[in-house]
Amino acid sequence: MTVKPAAQAPPRVLTVAGSDSGGGAGIQADLKTMLALGVHGMSVITAVTAQNSLGVQDAWELPAEAVRAQYRSVADDIGVDAVKTGMLASAELVEAVAELLSATDVPVVVDPVGVSKHGDPLLAESALESVRGKLLPTATVATPNMDEVAQLTGCRVADESDLRRAAGAVLDLGPRWALIKGGHLAGDAVDLLTDGRDEHWLRAPRHDNRHTHGTGCTLASAVAAGLAKGLTVPEAVHAAKEYVTGAIAAGYALGGGIGPVDHGWRFR
């Protein structure tokens, strides 16, 4: 009997985020994205939400010790090639995760989740200072949307000309690169990626589709997948933008509210 050698494992990406029971965002969106992009997805669940297409009905934060145990269990045995963070909810969780990331020498993508697609708060006001002072300095790339930029820096984005100023305000908090998402501006969907020296403007046509739940989680996870594969930050972000644009275009109705993007659009 011939024994077939074990296949080589793909790059490993760990998501540290909350669970979305509706499957469109959070841990579920992250793992779907990672599968679609050819990396092995792993998870540290920070919170459980009761969530559907209409919004977040309730949420339960996990203890910091449970988050630490999940992280160490994965990192110490399987290992990681990149980490993506999402919903962290409280100052205690933010600080616990920041400490873990500081001791993990791999690229880190921080999606500083503040509110859900439906406007439900997902980050305590008391945690903002910990995000600014402890989490963002660990980031290879930070991926805030316009509301999160305002929440973290006080800088408000009214049009495309404000994106450079917003990026500067985020970079002042410590990440190596800032990806400012201008998806809610009028006109094309335009984002700005910069490290304070090099600028990359990413544009895509705006699709007439309201079913965009999970866009931010999906983009950040796609960036982490690219970095795990060895791409540079600009290469990873350009590839992620292409992937999420297709997912938005293929987003579908689910339930009575805002449906999800289609993480498997390339397979259909």
N, C-alpha and C positions, 0 to 999 in steps of 0.2 A: 504494500500500500504506500503510495506516494503522499507524503505530507506536504501540503501547500504552504509555502512560507506566509507568515502574517503580512497583511498589507501595511504599508507605511501610514502612520496616522497623519491626518491633515493638521494644519496650524490650529492652535487651541485658543479660543477666545472666551473669557469669563465676563458675564454680565452680572452686575450688582444692582438690583432694581426691584420694583414692586410687581406683584402679580395682577394682571388684568383678567378678571373672570370672563369677559367678553371676547378675549383672544385677539384684540386688535392692536393693543399697545403693550408697554411694559415688557416683562420677562417673555411673554408669549411672542410678541413682535420681534424681540431681539433674537430668540432662538430660530424663528422662521427665517429671518434675514440671514443669519449665519449659515443655516443649512443651504439656502439658495445660493450663497456666495462661496460655498465649498470649504468652510472651516468647521471645526468641531466646537459647538456651543456648549457652555456650562453655565450654571447659575448659582447665585447667592440671592435668596429672596429676602427682601428687607421689610416688606409689608404685603398684606393680603387685602385686596379691594373687592367690594361688591360693585361691579361696574358693567354697564351695557352700552348700547348705542345712544342712550339718552343722558348718560352722565355717570358720576360716581355716587352711589347711594350710601356707602359706608366704607371705612378703612380701618385696619388693625395693624399697628406697627409691631414688628417682631423685636424681641429684646436684643440689645447689642451683643450679648454673649452668644446668641443663636447665629447672628450675622458673622461674628468672628469665627465660630466653629465651622460654619459652611465654607468660608473663605479658606481657612487653614486646611480643611479636609481636601479641597480641590488642589490648592497650590502646592501643598507639601507632597502629594502623591502624583497627581497627573501633570502638574505644571501648567503654566499659562504663557502665551505669546503676546497677548494684549488683553487689556481690561476696559470695559465700558461701564460707566455708572449712570443710573437714572434716578428714580424716586428714592430719596433718603429720609424724608419726612421730618426728622428731629435733629437738634444739635448733637445729641448723644450718638446717633447713628452716623451723622456726617463726620464727627471726630473719630469714631471707631474706624470707619472706612478710610479716612485720610491717613490714619496711622498705618493701616495695612498696606495701602498703596505706596506709601513712602518707603516701605521695606521690600517692594516688589519692583525689580529693575526691568520693566517692560513698558511699551507705550500705553498711555492711559487716555481714554476719551471720556471727558466729563460732560454729560448732558445735564445742566443744572435745573432739573425739572421743578417748576414752581406751581404751575396750574395745569389742569387737564385741558383737553380740546374743548370741553364744555364749560370751562371757567371754574371748575372745582379746585380749591386750594389743595396742593399736595406737599407743601413745605411750610413748616411752622415759621412764623415771623422771627421767633427766637433763634432759629437755625441759620439765618442769613449771614450773620457775622462769622460763623464757623465755615460756611461755604466760601465766603470771601477770603478768610485768613488761613484756612487749613486745607480745604478741598481743591480749590482752583490752582494753588501753587503746585499740586501734584500732576496737573494735566499736561499731556503732550498737546492735546487739542481740546478746547472748550467750545461747545456748540449751542450757545443760548439763542433763543428767538428774541424778538423785539421786546416782548413783555418781560422776559427774564433779564434782559439787559437793563431795563428800567428798574426792575426790582433790586438788582444787585448793585447798580452804579448810579441810578438816578438820571442816566442819560436816555432821553426819549428820541425815538426814530420816527420821523414824520415822512421822510422820503429817502430816496436812494443816496442823496448827498450827505445824509447823516450817518451812513454806515461806517465810514472811516473813523469818525469821532467815537462812535459806539465801540468799534474794535479797539481803539486806543484805550478807552476806559476799562474794557475787560482785560486787556493785556497788562494793565497796571496792577491787576490782582494776581498775576503770577503765572498764568499758563504760557507755554512756549508759542502756541498758535491760537488764534481766535477765529472761529467760523461764525460770523453773524448772519443769521437766517432772516432774509427779508421777504419771506413767502407771503406775508399779509399786505405788502405794499401794492399799489396799483401797477398795472403793466406786467411785464415779464416777471417770472419768479427769479429774483436775483439775490445771490448770497456773496459775501465778501470773506475770503480767507486771507489772513495776513499774520506775519510774525513781527510786524512793526517795520520791516524793511521791504520784503517782497509782498506784492499784492496779487491775488488771483481773484478775478471777478467771474462768478459762475452764473450763467443765464440759461434759462429754459423757458419754453412757451408755457403760458398758464393754461391748464386744462379746465374746461368747464365741468367740474365734477366736485360735488360737495362731500364725497365720501373719502375723507382724508385722515381718519382716525389712525394714530400711530406713526404719523410722518416723522416727528422728531426722534422717536426711539429708533425707527428704522434707519434714518440717516446716520445717527451716531453709531449704531451697530455695524452698518456697512463701512464706515470709516475705520472702526476697530478691526474689522475683517481684513481690510486692505493693508493696514499696518502690520497685522499678524503675518501676512504673506510676504512682508518685506518691502512693500511699496513705500515711497517717500510720503510725507504728509500731503503735498499737493497732488500727487498721483492718487493716493487713497481717497482724497476728498472729491476729485473729479470723477473717479469711478463710482463713488457713493452717490453723487448727484445724478449721474446717469441712471443708476439703479432705482433711486427713489422717484425720479421723474416718471419712469415707466410704471412704477407701482401706483403712483397717484393717478395716472391716466387710466389704469385698469381697476381702480377702486370700485367697490360694489356696495349696493344697498344691503343692509343687514339690520333687522329690527326696525323700530320706528323712528330712529334718529340718524346720526352720522355713522355711516358704515366705514369699514377699514380699507386701507390701501391693500393692494393685492401683492403679497410677498412672493407668490409663485408665478408672476406674470410672464417670466421668461420661459416657463415650462408649458404654457398653454398654447 
